[in-house]
């Protein structure tokens, strides 16, 4: 009886050992299968990365050169230049202007109303209109006004009139700086013939203006 109990216990022990070994075997197989799957995924990923890395980027299309609409600079030559001395002011006092004077080569004038102007002393300048494309003033505006106007009379029409004029505006006011004030004669359809006299309406209000020089210029290029 005692030996039978020992045999039963031994059988139970062996069965337990066999069960444990079976479980361990199954776990080992499952782990091996997982490692195999993971290894395959890694290889596929690496392969894809290498393929992507070695694929050359498409050649970019060349960027077209920028286009420009800038016009070439206008080149002019000076035909005539007016400068000022106490003996030769070039302009004379006219409507609503006082204290016309020259100081250190600068022609200075003061407006006393809303329509001041000065006129060229020479009433027969004799400028060929076809030779002059620009009339330029180096000027300083000591008022807060902006508008000005240049009138002219010719050998064909000796009456001052709005059609025989060119309008412009100052860039600066209140004596901020000197500037070149340009009157483009192509802006006036009746700029033709022989120019006899000029009239400069330098403001449309009270204020002071200074002029260093005037030039008459022709486009050469």
C-alpha positions as CSV (number, residue, x, y, z in Angstrom):
1,X,0.0,0.0,0.0
2,X,2.8,2.3,0.9
3,X,4.6,1.6,-2.4
4,X,1.4,2.4,-4.3
5,X,1.2,5.8,-2.8
6,X,4.7,6.5,-3.7
7,X,4.1,5.5,-7.4
8,X,1.0,7.7,-7.5
9,X,3.0,10.7,-6.3
10,X,5.8,10.0,-8.7
11,X,3.3,9.9,-11.6
12,X,1.7,13.1,-10.5
13,X,5.1,14.8,-10.2
14,X,6.1,13.6,-13.7
15,X,2.8,14.9,-15.2
16,X,3.4,18.3,-13.6
17,X,6.9,18.3,-15.0
18,X,5.6,17.4,-18.4
19,X,2.9,20.1,-18.2
20,X,5.5,22.7,-17.3
21,X,7.8,21.7,-20.1
22,X,4.9,21.9,-22.6
23,X,4.0,25.4,-21.5
24,X,7.6,26.5,-21.7
25,X,7.9,25.0,-25.2
26,X,4.8,26.7,-26.4
27,X,6.0,30.1,-25.0
28,X,9.4,29.6,-26.7
29,X,7.7,28.9,-30.1
30,X,5.5,32.0,-29.7
31,X,8.4,34.3,-28.9
32,X,10.4,32.9,-31.9
33,X,7.5,33.5,-34.2
34,X,7.1,37.1,-33.0
35,X,10.8,37.8,-33.5
36,X,10.6,36.5,-37.0
37,X,7.7,38.8,-37.8
38,X,9.4,41.8,-36.2
39,X,12.5,41.1,-38.1
40,X,10.6,41.0,-41.4
41,X,8.9,44.3,-40.7
42,X,12.2,46.0,-39.9
43,X,13.8,44.7,-43.1
44,X,10.9,46.0,-45.1
45,X,11.1,49.4,-43.4
46,X,14.9,49.6,-43.9
47,X,14.5,48.6,-47.5
48,X,11.9,51.3,-48.1
49,X,14.0,54.0,-46.4
50,X,17.0,53.0,-48.5
51,X,14.9,53.2,-51.6
52,X,13.6,56.6,-50.7
53,X,17.1,57.9,-49.8
54,X,18.7,56.7,-53.0
55,X,15.9,58.0,-55.3
56,X,17.2,61.3,-56.8
57,X,15.1,64.4,-56.6
58,X,13.7,65.6,-59.9
59,X,15.7,68.3,-61.5
60,X,14.0,71.6,-60.7
61,X,13.0,73.8,-63.7
62,X,15.1,76.9,-64.1
63,X,13.6,80.1,-62.7
64,X,12.8,82.5,-65.5
65,X,14.7,85.7,-65.4
66,X,12.7,88.6,-63.9
67,X,11.2,91.0,-66.4
68,X,11.5,94.7,-65.9
69,X,9.4,97.6,-67.2
70,X,11.7,100.3,-66.1
71,X,12.5,102.8,-68.8
72,X,16.1,103.8,-69.5
73,X,17.1,107.1,-67.9
74,X,16.5,110.2,-70.0
75,X,19.8,111.9,-70.9
76,X,19.7,115.6,-71.6
77,X,22.1,118.3,-72.5
78,X,22.0,121.9,-71.3
79,X,21.2,124.4,-74.0
80,X,20.9,127.5,-71.8
81,X,21.3,128.3,-68.1
82,X,20.1,131.3,-66.1
83,X,21.9,132.3,-62.9
84,X,21.3,135.4,-60.8
85,X,23.3,138.4,-59.8
86,X,22.2,141.7,-58.2
87,X,22.8,143.3,-61.6
88,X,21.0,140.6,-63.6
89,X,18.0,139.0,-61.9
90,X,16.5,137.5,-65.1
91,X,13.0,138.0,-63.6
92,X,11.2,141.2,-62.7
93,X,8.5,141.9,-60.1
94,X,5.0,141.5,-61.3
95,X,1.6,140.6,-59.6
96,X,1.5,140.1,-55.9
97,X,5.2,139.8,-55.5
98,X,7.5,142.0,-53.3
99,X,11.1,142.1,-52.2
100,X,12.5,140.4,-55.3
101,X,16.2,140.3,-54.7
102,X,19.5,138.3,-55.1
103,X,21.4,137.2,-52.1
104,X,24.6,135.1,-52.6
105,X,23.5,134.1,-56.1
106,X,20.0,133.1,-54.9
107,X,17.0,134.8,-56.3
108,X,14.4,135.3,-53.5
109,X,10.8,136.5,-53.8
110,X,7.8,136.9,-51.5
111,X,4.2,136.3,-52.4
112,X,1.6,138.7,-51.0
113,X,-1.6,137.0,-52.3
114,X,-3.1,134.0,-54.0
115,X,-1.9,134.6,-57.6
116,X,1.7,135.8,-57.4
117,X,4.1,135.6,-60.4
118,X,7.3,137.1,-61.9
119,X,8.1,137.6,-65.6
120,X,11.4,137.3,-67.5
121,X,13.1,140.7,-67.9
122,X,13.9,139.9,-71.5
123,X,10.7,140.1,-73.6
124,X,12.3,138.5,-76.6
125,X,14.2,135.5,-75.3
126,X,14.4,134.0,-78.7
127,X,14.5,130.3,-77.7
128,X,13.6,127.7,-80.4
129,X,10.9,125.6,-78.8
130,X,11.9,122.5,-80.7
131,X,15.3,122.6,-79.0
132,X,13.9,122.6,-75.4
133,X,12.4,119.5,-73.8
134,X,12.7,120.5,-70.2
135,X,12.9,123.7,-68.2
136,X,14.3,123.0,-64.7
137,X,14.5,125.1,-61.6
138,X,16.7,124.4,-58.6
139,X,14.3,125.8,-56.1
140,X,13.2,125.9,-52.5
141,X,9.6,126.4,-51.4
142,X,9.3,128.1,-48.1
143,X,5.5,127.9,-47.9
144,X,3.1,125.1,-47.3
145,X,1.7,125.4,-50.8
146,X,2.5,122.9,-53.6
147,X,1.2,124.1,-57.0
148,X,3.0,126.3,-59.5
149,X,2.7,127.0,-63.2
150,X,5.0,128.2,-66.0
151,X,3.4,130.4,-68.8
152,X,5.0,131.4,-72.1
153,X,4.3,133.5,-75.1
154,X,5.6,132.9,-78.6
155,X,6.1,134.7,-81.9
156,X,2.8,133.1,-83.0
157,X,0.7,133.9,-80.0
158,X,1.7,136.9,-77.8
159,X,-1.2,136.7,-75.3
160,X,-0.8,135.0,-71.9
161,X,-3.3,132.2,-71.7
162,X,-4.0,128.9,-69.9
163,X,-3.3,126.7,-73.0
164,X,0.2,128.2,-73.2
165,X,1.3,127.0,-69.8
166,X,2.7,123.9,-68.0
167,X,1.6,123.0,-64.4
168,X,3.7,121.2,-61.8
169,X,3.9,120.7,-58.0
170,X,6.6,120.9,-55.5
171,X,7.9,117.8,-53.7
172,X,8.9,119.7,-50.6
173,X,7.3,122.6,-48.6
174,X,8.1,124.8,-45.6
175,X,11.7,125.2,-46.8
176,X,12.4,121.5,-46.2
177,X,15.0,121.1,-48.9
178,X,16.2,122.2,-52.3
179,X,14.7,120.3,-55.3
180,X,14.8,120.2,-59.1
181,X,11.4,121.3,-60.4
182,X,10.9,120.1,-63.9
183,X,8.6,121.4,-66.6
184,X,8.2,118.9,-69.4
185,X,7.4,120.9,-72.5
186,X,5.8,117.8,-74.1
187,X,3.0,118.3,-71.7
188,X,1.9,121.3,-73.7
189,X,0.6,120.9,-77.3
190,X,1.4,124.5,-78.2
191,X,5.0,124.6,-77.2
192,X,6.3,125.5,-80.6
193,X,7.8,128.4,-82.6
194,X,10.0,130.9,-80.9
195,X,9.6,131.5,-77.2
196,X,9.6,135.2,-76.5
197,X,8.9,135.5,-72.7
198,X,8.3,133.4,-69.6
199,X,6.0,134.0,-66.6
200,X,6.4,131.9,-63.5
201,X,3.4,131.6,-61.1
202,X,5.5,130.2,-58.3
203,X,2.7,129.8,-55.7
204,X,-1.1,130.0,-55.2
205,X,-0.8,131.7,-51.8
206,X,1.4,133.8,-49.6
207,X,4.9,132.5,-49.0
208,X,8.5,132.7,-50.0
209,X,10.4,131.0,-52.8
210,X,14.1,130.9,-53.6
211,X,15.7,130.0,-57.0
212,X,19.4,129.1,-57.4
213,X,19.3,128.6,-61.2
214,X,17.2,127.6,-64.2
215,X,18.3,125.4,-67.1
216,X,16.8,124.8,-70.6
217,X,17.6,121.2,-71.7
218,X,17.2,119.0,-74.8
219,X,16.9,115.2,-74.8
220,X,19.9,113.6,-76.5
221,X,19.1,109.9,-75.6
